[in-house]
Amino acid sequence: MGLPAARVCCALLSLCAGLVSGLEITSTGPTSIEKASGQSVKLDCQFALAPEDSGPLDIEWSLLSSDNQKEDKVVILYSGDRAYEDYYAPMQGRVHFNSADPKNGDASINLTGLKSSDSGTYQCKVKKAPGIRSRKMLLIVMVKPSKPRCYAEGPTQEGKDIMLKCVSSEGTNPLQYSWEKTSDSKLLPASAMLDPVGGTVNVRNASASASGTYRCTASNRVGTEECILYLNVTPPQNTAGIVAGTIIAVLLILIIIAIILFCCCRARHRKKYEKEICNEIREDVPPPKSRVSTARSFTVGSQRSSLGSMSPSNLHEYALKPQYDKIPSSEEFDRPPSHAPLPPPSGAKMAGPNLSRMGAIPVMIPAQNRDGSIV
């Protein structure tokens, strides 16, 4: 009885061992990987099949959700002897199986062009009935520091506190900053206080010896970047001189404005004065006397007409009348009509001697045509 019982126990143990030693994941690599953005990574998942694993082979890679209430995201799939590599839109074109035929026991995948959003826990699940195995891996995609910006904060004068700052806008924490002086003694000032996490250097009571070239390096586990800063510590400014110069400049500006206003007012007053004088002169000038000019033109015309009708017989009469050539003055024309000699009554005939006694002047009237021209 003892021998058959022992054989039965051995058979049962062999059966259990066969079940346990079916489909197995044979990868022994690290389960946590850190990579920089833009790089590539291989997530290893090797497996071995047992003779009793006779079902169809299914391989599934998924990105596990950190929130239990959300579903896991299938990244890539192999089923029915076919690979589905563009299954997950955010990784489309960036995820591929490492082997052209995963049935040979290689379910590993390659991720290219890593992004910070690719970070997470990935699970490789291999199924071939009745066997099923899985493996989890943690991928951390780190962003290397971007080129930092170096600058000095506060007045860079002697006796003042100067803050040197170094800031990198991108990069996976923890970021570390280091400062060094690359000129002169290549040592930071004795009064400098360094903050490697904040990336600052506080130089208290700065002196001229603090001037020089400084270099800041930002780093994390996947890369480094640096920037250069030139610091020039100057003597303190003459505040009294600046205030005096400002006051003088303001006064000069006010004086110039006052001069301009004075010149404008004076020019305007002068133009107004000249206009008033011009108006007064125009009011004092008497209008031209048209009667005088008319009389003079008439007399001259009469003289010309008389001269044109002269003959030898009447030359003696013109010689005896010197007043004929005299042009009447303006007073004579302005004299009231009452002082002028009255014409003789109509129809009365007067002899030549009588006319001479009365002061008459003989005038020769030339003959004229109907159109007014002299004959």
DRENTI-743937 format. One line per 10 residues: number of its first residue (from 1); their letters; for each residue z, y, x of C-alpha. Coordinates in steps of 0.02 Angstrom, whole numbers, plus 32768, in hexadecimal, padded with zeros to 4 digits. Layout:
<romars>
NUM) a) Z/Y/X  ...
</romars>
This chain:
<romars>
1) mglpaarvcc) 8000/8000/8000  8022/8076/808C  7F77/8066/80DA  7F0D/808C/803D  7F7B/8121/8015  7F5E/8168/80C2  7EA2/8155/80AE  7EA4/81B1/8008  7F04/8241/8054  7E88/824E/80E4
11) allslcaglv) 7DF6/8253/806B  7E45/82DE/8007  7E67/8343/80A4  7DB3/832D/80DC  7D75/8369/8033  7DE3/8405/8039  7DAD/842A/80EA  7CF7/841F/80B6  7D14/849A/802A  7D70/8513/809A
21) sgleitstgp) 7CF1/8508/8127  7C5D/8537/80B2  7C10/85E9/80B9  7C66/8651/813E  7C58/8703/8182  7C52/86ED/823F  7C52/87A6/8277  7CE7/87D2/82E3  7CBD/8887/830F  7D29/8921/82E8
31) tsiekasgqs) 7D48/8949/8233  7D53/8A05/8252  7CC7/8A69/82A3  7CBC/8B23/82CD  7C14/8B74/82E5  7BD0/8C25/82F3  7B5E/8C6E/8270  7AA7/8C52/8295  7AC8/8BB0/82F2  7AA4/8AFD/82BB
41) vkldcqfala) 7B1D/8A6E/829D  7B12/89B1/8281  7B88/8964/8204  7B99/88AF/823C  7BA0/8820/81BF  7B73/8774/8206  7B8C/86DA/819A  7B7B/861B/81A3  7B4B/85A5/8115  7B8F/84F8/80F2
51) pedsgpldie) 7B23/8464/80B9  7B70/8468/800E  7B3E/8522/7FF5  7AA0/84FF/7F95  7A95/8591/7F1B  7A27/862E/7F2D  7A58/86A8/7FB6  7A92/8755/7F80  7AC9/87DE/7FF9  7B13/8880/7FBA
61) wsllssdnqk) 7B4F/8919/801B  7BB4/8998/7FB8  7C14/8A39/7FDB  7CBF/8A24/7F90  7D03/8AB2/7F2A  7DA6/8B02/7F61  7DCF/8B1B/7EA9  7DF3/8A7A/7E4C  7DB2/8AC7/7DAC  7D03/8ADB/7DF4
71) edkvvilysg) 7C85/8A52/7E14  7C4F/8A1A/7EC0  7BA2/8A50/7EF8  7B27/89C8/7F2B  7ACF/8A01/7FCA  7A56/8972/7FF0  7A32/88C9/7FA1  79E0/8823/7FCC  79BC/87AD/7F3D  7935/872F/7F12
81) drayedyyap) 78F1/8730/7FC4  78D0/87EB/7FB6  7926/8884/8002  7946/8921/7F9B  7962/89A8/801E  7946/8A44/7FB4  79CC/8A16/7F37  7A3F/8AAA/7F5C  79E9/8B55/7F4D  7A58/8BB8/7FC9
91) mqgrvhfnsa) 7A2F/8B38/8051  797B/8B1C/8022  7914/8AFD/80BF  79AF/8AF9/812F  79F5/8A4A/810F  79A0/89A5/8142  79CE/88F0/8161  79E0/88C8/8218  797C/8826/8204  78D4/8813/81B2
101) dpkngdasin) 7914/8771/8162  79CD/877B/8138  79CC/86C1/8106  79DE/8697/81BF  7A94/86CE/81B8  7A88/8788/81E3  7AB9/87FB/8153  7ADA/8891/81C5  7A92/893B/8198  7A61/89D6/81FB
111) ltglkssdsg) 7A86/8A88/81C1  7A22/8B16/8211  7A35/8BD3/820C  7AED/8BC9/81E0  7B3A/8C52/8176  7BEE/8C7E/8155  7BD5/8C42/80A1  7BB0/8B93/80E3  7C67/8B7D/8113  7CC4/8AF7/80B2
121) tyqckvkkap) 7CED/8A3E/80A3  7C58/89C9/809E  7C61/8916/805F  7BE9/8889/808D  7BE8/87FF/8009  7B88/875C/8026  7B73/86E2/7F96  7B26/8634/7F9A  7B70/85C4/7F17  7BEC/8582/7F1E
131) girsrkmlli) 7C1D/85EA/7FB6  7C43/86A5/7FB3  7C89/8711/803F  7C9C/87CB/8062  7CC9/8842/80EF  7D02/88F7/80EC  7CE1/897D/8170  7D1C/8A32/817C  7C99/8AB0/81B5  7CCF/8B5F/81E8
141) vmvkpskprc) 7C40/8BD8/8204  7C82/8C67/826C  7C2C/8D0F/8283  7C2D/8D53/8333  7C68/8E06/8346  7BE7/8E8C/832B  7BD0/8F0F/83B2  7C6E/8F7A/83A6  7C74/9037/839E  7CDE/9090/8420
151) yaegptqegk) 7D1D/9141/8406  7DAF/91B4/842E  7E19/91FB/83A3  7E74/92A0/83B7  7E5C/9331/8431  7E2F/92F3/84DF  7E99/9375/8539  7F1E/936B/85BD  7FCD/9356/8577  7F8D/930E/84D2
161) dimlkcvsse) 7F97/925C/848F  7EEB/920B/848E  7EC3/9172/8425  7E34/9102/845F  7DF0/9095/83D3  7D7E/8FFD/83D1  7D40/8FBA/832A  7CCB/8F27/8305  7C89/8F2B/8252  7C61/8E70/824B
171) gtnplqyswe) 7CB2/8DD4/8291  7D1E/8D44/8259  7DD7/8D5D/8273  7E39/8D55/82DC  7DE6/8DDB/8344  7E2F/8E0D/83EA  7E10/8EB0/8445  7E28/8ED5/84FC  7E16/8F79/855C  7DF4/8F98/8613
181) ktsdskllpa) 7DC8/902D/867E  7D2B/9012/86E4  7D32/90B1/874F  7DA8/90F8/87D2  7E43/908A/87E4  7E06/9013/8759  7EB5/9016/8710  7EEA/9059/8667  7F58/90F4/866E  8011/90CD/8686
191) samldpvggt) 803A/911D/85DE  7FB6/90B7/857F  7FF0/9041/84F4  7F74/8FB7/84C4  7F66/8F66/8418  7EF7/8EC9/842C  7EEE/8EA8/8370  7EC9/8F5A/8337  7E5B/8F7E/83CE  7EB0/9022/83FC
201) vnvrnasasa) 7EF3/906F/849C  7F6E/9100/848A  7F71/916E/8524  800C/91DC/8519  8015/9285/8570  7F67/926E/85B8  7F3D/92B8/8661  7E9A/92D7/86BE  7EAE/922F/8716  7E91/91D8/866F
211) sgtyrctasn) 7DDB/9210/8672  7D5D/9188/8695  7CF8/90F9/864B  7D4C/9078/85DA  7D0B/8FD3/8596  7D47/8F7D/84F8  7D23/8EC5/84D5  7D2F/8E78/8427  7D38/8DBB/8422  7D5D/8D24/83B5
221) rvgteecily) 7D44/8C69/83CB  7C87/8C72/83BC  7C51/8D0D/841C  7C75/8DB6/846C  7C2D/8E65/8465  7C59/8F04/84C4  7C42/8FC0/84C4  7C55/904B/8546  7CB5/90EF/8533  7CB7/9183/85AA
231) lnvtppqnta) 7D57/91EA/859D  7D5E/929C/85E0  7E0B/92EB/85DD  7DFA/93A9/85E4  7E7A/9433/8605  7ECA/9482/856B  7E67/950E/851B  7E9B/95C6/8525  7ECD/95E1/8471  7EF2/969B/8487
241) givagtiiav) 7E46/96BA/84D2  7DF2/965E/8443  7E51/96C5/83C2  7E28/9769/841B  7D71/973A/842A  7D6A/970E/8372  7DB8/97B6/8341  7D3F/9817/83B0  7CAB/97B9/8369  7CE3/97E0/82B7
251) lliliiiaii) 7CFB/9898/82E0  7C4E/98A2/832F  7C01/9854/8295  7C5B/98D2/8225  7C23/9964/8291  7B6E/9929/828C  7B76/9919/81CF  7BC2/99C8/81C0  7B38/9A12/822E  7AB1/99BE/81C7
261) lfcccrarhr) 7AFD/99FF/8124  7B0E/9AAF/816C  7A58/9AB2/81A4  7A1C/9A73/80FC  7A81/9AF7/809D  7A46/9B82/8110  7990/9B50/8101  79A0/9B49/8045  79F3/9BF6/8040  796D/9C41/80B1
271) kkyekeicne) 78E2/9BFC/8045  7935/9C44/7FA9  794A/9CEF/7FFF  7893/9CF6/8035  785C/9CCD/7F85  78C5/9D5C/7F3D  7880/9DD9/7FBD  77CF/9DA6/7F94  77EF/9DC4/7EDB  7838/9E71/7EFD
281) iredvpppks) 77A0/9EA4/7F65  772B/9E6F/7EDB  778B/9ED8/7E5C  7784/9F78/7EC9  76C5/9F76/7EE4  766E/9FE5/7E5F  75D6/9F9E/7E08  752A/9FDE/7E44  74E4/A07B/7DEC  7442/A043/7DA0
291) rvstarsftv) 7413/A0F5/7D63  740F/A13B/7E13  73A0/A0B3/7E54  7331/A0C5/7DBA  7324/A181/7DD1  72FE/A172/7E88  7279/A0F1/7E69  7230/A160/7DE2  722C/A1F9/7E55  71DD/A19A/7EE3
301) gsqrsslgsm) 715D/A152/7E6C  7138/A201/7E2A  7121/A240/7EDA  70A7/A1B7/7F00  7048/A1D8/7E5F  7044/A293/7E84  700A/A279/7F35  6F82/A208/7EF7  6F3E/A294/7E85  6F43/A321/7F06
311) spsnlheyal) 6EA9/A38C/7F22  6E87/A422/7F93  6E9C/A495/7F00  6F51/A469/7EDF  6F92/A452/7F90  6FD3/A503/7F8B  703C/A4DE/7EF2  708D/A444/7F43  70B4/A4AA/7FDE  7111/A529/7F78
321) kpqydkipss) 7180/A4A4/7F28  71F2/A45A/7FAE  726D/A420/7F29  71ED/A3A2/7EE9  720E/A32F/7F7B  72CA/A336/7F63  7314/A29B/7F17  7393/A2C6/7E8F  7444/A299/7EB8  74B1/A228/7E51
331) eefdrppsha) 7515/A2C0/7E12  7477/A309/7DC7  7454/A269/7D69  7509/A25C/7D33  750B/A30E/7CF1  7524/A317/7C34  7489/A32F/7BCB  74C9/A3DB/7B92  74A5/A428/7C3F  73F0/A3EC/7C43
341) plpppsgakm) 736C/A46E/7C0F  7332/A45A/7B5D  727D/A42D/7B43  720F/A4B1/7AEF  71F8/A4A4/7A36  716B/A438/79FB  70CA/A495/79D7  70F8/A52B/7A42  7080/A558/7ACB  70C3/A5A4/7B69
351) agpnlsrmga) 705F/A5F2/7BF2  7068/A5BD/7CA8  70C0/A65A/7CE5  7143/A649/7C60  7165/A594/7C91  7178/A5C9/7D46  71F6/A64E/7D17  7258/A5CC/7CB7  7261/A55E/7D53  71E6/A4DA/7D1D
361) ipvmipaqnr) 7194/A470/7DA2  70DD/A443/7D8B  70BF/A389/7D93  7018/A333/7D9E  700E/A29C/7D2A  6F86/A225/7D5E  6F16/A1D5/7CDE  6F39/A11F/7CB4  6ED9/A093/7C61  6F1B/A031/7BCF
371) dgsiv) 6F60/9FAC/7C43  6FC6/A033/7C9D  6F65/A03E/7D41  6F40/A0E8/7D8F  6E8C/A125/7D84
</romars>
